Amino acid sequence: MSTEVKVSVCIFTFNQEKYIRECLESIVEQKTNFNFEVIVHDDASTDKTAEIIREFQKTYPDLIFPIFQEKNLYSINMHKPFISGWKAAKGKYIAICEGDDYWIDEYKLQKQYDLINQSDHDFCFTNAYKESTSGKRKVYFKKRNQTNTYSLSEIIRIGGGGMATASILIKSDILKNLPEWFYQAPVGDYFIQILGSCKNGALYIDDITSVYRTGVEGSWSGVRKNMTESEIKNEAYAYLTVFNQLRDNTISHEDANFAIARELYIATQLCLKLKYTKLAKELIELSWSYYKFITFRHAVYNFTRFLW
């Protein structure tokens, strides 16, 4: 076996002592015929997360390579922890996993590496589970896909939540040379999916290889339940700004309009749940100026349902 690192597994964690052990165990158990490394980026955790990482580093000194931040990078810019970890990667490909997610297929990396390394694609993902705090699981892709590719347009229209980030394998050059606008992006995973699929689309393996935990403390899904009106508005308009920068140069005019409209519609739904009705009206009208997902009658029904 060559000593060259082919894949860098980048784990990102902050105060996840409840989950980081299961995450690390699932990754060190991977079976491959190539060398891989595990970069664990701890963003200045204040619990026992760093202690558990050091325990694994001691057990697997040639596999686990931690980065311990003294100051929390996320508080400066939400993308900085990830960029810090990606810059340290030695592999041709990077596999991503957040500290509260985990893998359940010991051949995950091997399957993805074999497929992508024999192709001209830059991006590969698999099926996965969503797992609630109660342990209940749902499959991301219930309709079993008979093909193994998705076009860039399909990736955009699936949306950022359409695949598990823990299932992603991507060429490292893409993550090491991100455009300047990435720092202003409201989320990272969706735009990584788009950038990785720009060349020839995305490869897909219809095996369930990973688990994405939902609703845990500090998770993206959990934080959204408590967003302020100004935070929702800023996020919505950030999507608009970034997709307008991507328009035509990277993605088609039609795909950009569709993506903007959908993100504005999603923000509208969140506004209604949190009773931000004035902003909901503003965002749904703006969404319709790009693409109409729902009829006026359906929109009125939603508004009255949440208002009364």
PyMOL commands that set and color helices and strands:
alter all, ss='L'
color gray80, all
select helices_A, chain A and resi 20-28+49-59+80-87+108-117+152-158+160-162+165-167+172-176+180-184+189-197+220-226+229-246+253-273+277-288+296-307
alter helices_A, ss='H'
color red, helices_A
select strands_A, chain A and resi 5-13+35-42+64-68+93-98+102-103+123-131+137-139+149-150+169-171+202-213
alter strands_A, ss='S'
color yellow, strands_A
deselect
rebuild
show_as cartoon
